[in-house]
Amino acid sequence: MALGEIPEDVKIFAVLATALRPGGRLLVAESIFDPHYVRREKVRSQAAAAGLVEQSLEGNGVAYM
């Protein structure tokens, strides 16, 4: 729940992708109660652009991970 705190021009998922070990996993969690909430579609597209592949999704209209 910190993605909204990172400036837009920082390509955080590209940085995180290089920091992960081969086969490593990244967990992203967001809640609409966070004033800097990042929509799931935006996270999905930015992560995919960095070469990360979504493996699962849990959540509802209030929060996801």
Residue, then its C-alpha position, 0 to 999 in steps of 0.5 A: m500500500a505504498l505504490g501511490e507514494i512513489p512518483e509517477d516517473v519512477k518505473i518501480f516495477a522495472v526496478l523490482a523485477t531486477a531485484l527479484r531472484p529468478g522465480g521470485r514473487l512480488l506481492v502487491a496489496e492495495s485498499i481503497f481506504d488508502p488516500h493514494y490507492v492505485r487501481r488494480e488495472k494500473v498495477r497489472s499493466q505497469a507490472a506486465a510492462a516490466g515483464l512481471v506475470e500475474q499469478s493470482l488475485e485475491g480481493n474485492g471492490v475494497a481491497y486486493m492483493 
